[in-house]
């Protein structure tokens, strides 16, 4: 859909409650062209919604993406050719993806210095440590500001915990928000 087409104001919520003994995930895909979702305070509202949805429970991954991907696989998984089962199984080793708002599990956040280390990276406008120790990361104040530069800053900050490999966009998924470089080269 291009900018001239009317938006439906859609929000897609994907919640998977555990798989193979691993904590679940919460993924939201929102239509970034919808004015109600682009309000100045939208970042705080979505961060609070995600935090409230998770509560004190740890999850293997969470995100709010703007690229329209509603698959079980994250946009990064798709670009790396990783199936979502493998991604879930490796979720204590590698972060499953990154987006406008990303939930980073405690075990991975700790490898980056925890909430303090992630805040110090200056890649995120908001960093919130949850009761579980998981960390919510918001790249920009609003979805409108989440551009390629902001995506790249998040990618650089998270590169040490991203799966290695050279991502490639597949036909039909050109809008997926991924940096087409090997994060393993930065680690």
Secondary structure, 3 states (H helix, E strand, C coil): CCCCCCCCCCEEEEEECCECCECCEEEEEECCCCHHHCCCCHHHHHHHHHHHHHCCCCCCEEEEECCCCCCCCCHHHHHHCCCHHHHHHCCCCCECCCCCEEEECHHHHHHCCHHHHHHHCCCCCEEEECCCCCEEEECCCCHHHCCHHHHHHHHHHHHHHECCCCCCCCCCCCCCCCCCCCHHHCC
